[in-house]
Amino acid sequence: MAEEAILGFLENNDEIPHSGQFAVEHNLDHEEVKNVIKSLQAFRYIEAQVIKREFFDLTDEGKKYATEGTPEFHFFSAVPEEGTISMDDLKGMLDPSVFDVGSKQAPKKKWVAMGQQVSRTVQHVEDKVKEMLLQMQQGLELDNESLKSLKTRKLIILTEKWSGYSEVKKGPNYAPKRRSLATDLTRENLQNWTELDFKEYNFNAKGQPVDAGHLHPLLKVRKQFKDIFCQMGFEEMPTNNFVESSFWNFDALFQPQQHPARDSHDTFFLKAPSTTRELPEDYVARVKQVHETGGYGSRGYRYEWKREEANKNLLRTHTTAVSSRMLYALAKGPFTPKKYFSIDRVFRNEAVDPTHLAEFHQVEGLVCDRGLTLGDLIGLLQEFFSRLGQSHLLFSFYASEKNKGLCDCAFTGMPKLRFKPAYNPYTEPSIEIFSYHEKLEKWLEIGNSGMFRPEMLQPMGLPEDVRVIAWGLSLERPTMILYEIGNIRELFGHKVNLAQIKKNRICRIGIGSA
Ligand SMILES: N[C@@H](Cc1ccccc1)C(=O)O
């Protein structure tokens, strides 16, 4: 409608002077007219120029000056051509409002010199303000500066403003009717190319979004941890068995059979198959002995160790089960020092809440060599954690809910670490690792570590002077912090927000410190 009207009108007329009037005259909605103008302009059928105009009326004061002249003019006229006149005399001669305004404006315009006595500084003045006001009354346009001066003296007032209107003329591609554009390079279109108008290429157009898979945040963070381990010369342990026997998960680690972690409230036991098929019998015998009566300088736990308990299948509660298998395998051959790591899933019979799930991922590292000391463990932890960088990650590790907004504090350099004695059945000494959180101004637990006990290593057959230092932490906590995920159920499980997974950022840990 509007398009036909505009193009049709321009066929017989040079211009549409005012799109608003045009809309009224042709009974069109001006919004539609505006949109059509934009589109026709883009294809250069027309040229359009926005009209900006303001309309003013004279105020009562303005009207008065337009007929009678301005107070400053009257004030000037009252001063004699030669000589001076006193203020009092002027006051007596003039109307009070004329005197008030005139005595301010006339010296401002440098028409008169003011003191006790007043004298003219010029012989002749023109009452320009009166003239401007008269021009406005006649509907003539004034320059911006004049308008501004009249506005500040409140002699005129804005009554109407035009902004969305345009003046429209024919453009270089004008035609009374819009031609449809050829968009495809078909055989026919190419044969008739001289008669056709081709649509221009839009080289800025975005392509179709590529449909592809997306990495889950846990995978991205896991990759970062993996890189750190690999840079430090660690080999990855095979963690592909979620089902483990109690033997490798607990007994081999010198965890007594009455330990509360072995309760079904903490561990998922399997119904089928409920027991393991085979265990290395000679090693089992040594493990039984060390639990019952000790050896290797230990008194043992002094209870009756039951094979049935060790046979029970479970979902592994920690990846340290894998570490125990690996160390046992290592002990079989001639001894070689090793650095091992793993990052994989573990299971615990926990009540699910925003920070706990019944399954999570463990990051675990261990170093096995002759004569390692507690100093080596502490040095290694310093090295590992400093490679994470003293970034938001370390700071916020175990900060739980409070970590909102902390993700921007990117620090690098050596983290402030502190070590606290702790207890694990399989390590002695055991050390909890704390890092100082500058923003929260407190020490936060970020991991657990220790030196594996002789009661664990000696029955495996490792040489007596071989020591193993090891540490572990969760993968979920740093991931939640890095990706600002407040509820672990949004990160893992059936409530995962897929849109979030698609658009979340790549992850880089430890930039600047590794
Ligand atoms: N297995 C421990 C972590 C750990 C690993 C190695 C040595 C000490 C502690 C845990 O589940 O928390």
The ligand as an SDF file (V2000), in Angstrom:
LIG
                    3D

 12 12  0  0  0  0  0  0  0  0999 V2000
   41.4750  -41.2860   48.5630 N   0  0  0  0  0  0  0  0  0  0  0  0
   41.3990  -40.0220   49.2410 C   0  0  0  0  0  0  0  0  0  0  0  0
   42.3050  -38.9980   48.6450 C   0  0  0  0  0  0  0  0  0  0  0  0
   43.7300  -39.3480   48.8900 C   0  0  0  0  0  0  0  0  0  0  0  0
   44.4760  -39.9000   47.8840 C   0  0  0  0  0  0  0  0  0  0  0  0
   45.7890  -40.2260   48.1000 C   0  0  0  0  0  0  0  0  0  0  0  0
   46.3590  -39.9880   49.3320 C   0  0  0  0  0  0  0  0  0  0  0  0
   45.6250  -39.4200   50.3400 C   0  0  0  0  0  0  0  0  0  0  0  0
   44.2940  -39.1210   50.1140 C   0  0  0  0  0  0  0  0  0  0  0  0
   39.9510  -39.5350   49.2310 C   0  0  0  0  0  0  0  0  0  0  0  0
   39.1220  -40.2350   48.7520 O   0  0  0  0  0  0  0  0  0  0  0  0
   39.6500  -38.4600   49.6940 O   0  0  0  0  0  0  0  0  0  0  0  0
  1  2  1  0
  2  3  1  0
  2 10  1  0
  3  4  1  0
  4  5  1  0
  4  9  2  0
  5  6  2  0
  6  7  1  0
  7  8  2  0
  8  9  1  0
 10 11  2  0
 10 12  1  0
M  END
$$$$
